[in-house]
């Protein structure tokens, strides 16, 4: 029995385990990219566009391990969103490197913006340290976290697939973001009882 043994080892040492979880989490987050970001200039075409955005297929055990890792990252980004909105409200309307912007940059308003932006930058740096990918962190703040502002956890789901993996017959599963690919709920049809009006 595996009492008090948390986590799976996957036949790897601890550094490789962390690298595996990080790679799976980044791969899942990067499926939310725009189609233009998949352009390969060497091949002169889009390469690697996922069939369904926000969804990835892996083994069941890896999906169960990466799920809390991804959800923790989303929660960190989501908790920083109010500070980001407050800081964005303090930004000037002028373009960067214009005289108006330079004047704002030297004023006390910039210090106020800087203090409002400090918690956001701290969380971004923590996420870059965890994920090692700045594109994934940008997607977390711009696309994924705003989607779950009103949701208290449970941002991903794991669905087991019936067909095993070819080669080693490993159990496969889908891990995906909740709310993106949900099927609309349809209520059961209520039977209609027809009454004879003539009787």
C-alpha positions as CSV (number, residue, x, y, z in Angstrom):
1,X,0.0,0.0,0.0
2,X,1.1,3.6,-0.7
3,X,0.0,5.2,2.5
4,X,1.6,8.7,3.0
5,X,3.3,8.6,-0.4
6,X,2.1,11.6,-2.4
7,X,2.7,11.9,-6.1
8,X,3.9,9.6,-8.8
9,X,7.6,9.1,-9.7
10,X,7.1,8.0,-13.3
11,X,10.5,6.2,-13.2
12,X,12.3,9.5,-13.1
13,X,14.5,11.3,-10.6
14,X,12.9,14.4,-8.9
15,X,14.4,16.9,-11.3
16,X,13.0,15.0,-14.3
17,X,9.6,14.7,-12.6
18,X,9.4,18.5,-12.1
19,X,10.5,19.0,-15.7
20,X,7.9,16.6,-17.0
21,X,5.1,18.4,-15.0
22,X,6.3,21.8,-16.2
23,X,6.4,20.6,-19.8
24,X,2.9,19.2,-19.7
25,X,1.5,22.3,-18.0
26,X,3.1,24.6,-20.6
27,X,1.9,22.4,-23.4
28,X,-1.6,22.6,-22.1
29,X,-1.5,26.4,-21.7
30,X,0.1,27.0,-25.1
31,X,-2.9,25.2,-26.8
32,X,-4.7,28.5,-26.2
33,X,-2.5,30.4,-28.6
34,X,-3.8,32.1,-31.7
35,X,-3.4,30.3,-35.0
36,X,-0.9,33.0,-36.2
37,X,1.5,31.9,-33.5
38,X,1.9,28.5,-35.0
39,X,3.5,29.9,-38.2
40,X,6.8,28.3,-39.1
41,X,8.9,30.7,-41.3
42,X,11.1,27.8,-42.5
43,X,8.2,25.7,-43.8
44,X,6.2,28.9,-44.6
45,X,3.0,27.4,-43.1
46,X,1.2,26.9,-39.8
47,X,2.5,23.8,-37.9
48,X,1.1,22.0,-34.9
49,X,-2.3,23.7,-34.5
50,X,-4.3,21.6,-32.0
51,X,-7.6,20.2,-33.1
52,X,-9.3,21.6,-30.0
53,X,-7.9,24.6,-28.1
54,X,-7.5,24.1,-24.4
55,X,-7.2,20.3,-24.7
56,X,-4.4,17.8,-24.6
57,X,-4.1,14.0,-24.7
58,X,-1.6,12.2,-22.4
59,X,-1.6,9.2,-20.1
60,X,-4.1,9.1,-17.3
61,X,-1.5,9.1,-14.6
62,X,0.3,12.2,-16.1
63,X,-3.0,14.0,-16.5
64,X,-3.9,13.4,-12.8
65,X,-0.5,14.7,-11.7
66,X,-0.4,17.8,-13.8
67,X,-3.9,18.9,-13.0
68,X,-3.2,20.4,-9.5
69,X,0.0,21.9,-10.9
70,X,-1.9,23.8,-13.7
71,X,-4.7,24.8,-11.3
72,X,-2.3,26.3,-8.9
73,X,-0.7,28.4,-11.6
74,X,-4.2,29.6,-12.8
75,X,-5.1,30.6,-9.2
76,X,-1.9,32.6,-8.8
77,X,-2.6,34.5,-12.0
78,X,-6.3,35.0,-11.2
79,X,-5.5,36.4,-7.8
80,X,-3.2,39.0,-9.4
81,X,-5.9,40.2,-11.9
82,X,-7.5,42.9,-9.6
83,X,-4.1,44.6,-9.1
84,X,-3.6,44.4,-12.8
85,X,-6.9,46.1,-13.5
86,X,-6.1,48.8,-10.9
87,X,-2.7,49.4,-12.5
88,X,-4.2,49.6,-16.0
89,X,-6.7,52.2,-14.9
90,X,-3.7,54.4,-13.9
91,X,-2.0,54.2,-17.3
92,X,-2.0,57.4,-19.5
93,X,-3.8,57.5,-22.8
94,X,-0.6,58.7,-24.6
95,X,1.6,56.4,-26.7
96,X,5.0,55.3,-25.4
97,X,8.0,57.6,-26.0
98,X,5.8,60.6,-26.7
99,X,6.3,63.9,-24.8
100,X,3.1,63.3,-22.8
101,X,4.2,59.8,-21.9
102,X,7.6,61.1,-20.8
103,X,6.0,63.7,-18.7
104,X,3.8,61.1,-17.0
105,X,6.9,58.9,-16.5
106,X,8.6,61.6,-14.5
107,X,5.6,62.5,-12.5
108,X,4.2,61.1,-9.2
109,X,1.5,59.3,-11.1
110,X,4.1,56.9,-12.4
111,X,5.1,56.0,-8.8
112,X,1.4,55.3,-8.0
113,X,1.2,53.0,-11.1
114,X,4.4,51.3,-10.1
115,X,3.2,50.5,-6.6
116,X,-0.1,49.2,-8.1
117,X,1.8,47.0,-10.6
118,X,4.3,45.6,-8.1
119,X,2.2,42.6,-7.0
120,X,1.4,41.6,-10.6
121,X,5.1,41.7,-11.5
122,X,5.9,39.6,-8.5
123,X,3.4,36.9,-9.5
124,X,4.6,37.0,-13.1
125,X,8.1,36.4,-11.9
126,X,7.0,33.5,-9.7
127,X,5.1,31.9,-12.6
128,X,8.1,32.3,-15.0
129,X,10.2,30.6,-12.3
130,X,7.7,27.8,-12.1
131,X,6.9,27.3,-15.8
132,X,10.1,28.6,-17.4
133,X,8.1,29.9,-20.4
134,X,7.1,33.6,-20.8
135,X,4.6,32.9,-23.6
136,X,2.7,30.5,-21.3
137,X,2.7,33.1,-18.5
138,X,1.4,35.8,-20.9
139,X,-1.4,33.5,-22.0
140,X,-2.3,32.7,-18.3
141,X,-2.8,36.4,-17.6
142,X,-4.4,37.4,-20.9
143,X,-6.6,34.4,-21.8
144,X,-6.9,31.7,-19.2
145,X,-7.2,33.5,-15.8
146,X,-9.8,36.1,-16.9
147,X,-12.1,33.2,-17.9
148,X,-12.2,31.9,-14.4
149,X,-12.6,35.1,-12.4
150,X,-16.0,33.9,-11.0
151,X,-14.9,30.3,-10.5
152,X,-13.4,29.0,-7.2
153,X,-11.1,26.2,-8.4
154,X,-11.8,23.2,-10.6
155,X,-10.4,24.9,-13.8
156,X,-9.5,21.6,-15.5
157,X,-11.0,18.2,-16.0
158,X,-9.5,14.8,-16.8
159,X,-11.5,12.4,-19.1
160,X,-10.4,8.9,-19.4
161,X,-10.3,7.5,-23.0
162,X,-11.5,4.0,-23.8
163,X,-8.8,3.2,-26.4
164,X,-5.3,2.5,-24.9
165,X,-2.1,3.8,-26.4
166,X,-0.6,1.8,-29.1
167,X,2.8,0.2,-28.3
168,X,2.5,-0.1,-24.5
169,X,-1.3,-0.1,-24.0
170,X,-1.0,2.8,-21.6
171,X,-4.3,4.3,-20.4
172,X,-4.8,7.6,-22.2
173,X,-6.8,10.6,-21.0
174,X,-7.8,14.1,-22.1
175,X,-7.0,17.0,-19.8
176,X,-8.8,20.2,-20.8
177,X,-9.9,23.5,-19.4
178,X,-13.4,23.6,-18.1
179,X,-15.9,26.0,-19.7
180,X,-14.2,26.1,-23.1
181,X,-15.4,22.9,-24.7
182,X,-18.4,22.1,-22.6
183,X,-21.4,20.6,-24.2
184,X,-24.7,22.5,-23.6
185,X,-26.8,20.8,-21.0
186,X,-30.1,19.6,-22.4
187,X,-32.9,18.8,-20.0
188,X,-34.9,15.6,-20.3
189,X,-38.0,15.8,-22.4
190,X,-41.1,15.8,-20.3
191,X,-43.8,13.5,-21.5
192,X,-46.9,15.4,-22.6
193,X,-50.2,13.9,-21.5
194,X,-53.0,14.6,-24.0
195,X,-56.5,14.7,-22.5
196,X,-59.6,14.1,-24.4
197,X,-61.5,17.4,-24.4
198,X,-64.6,15.7,-25.8
199,X,-65.0,13.2,-23.0
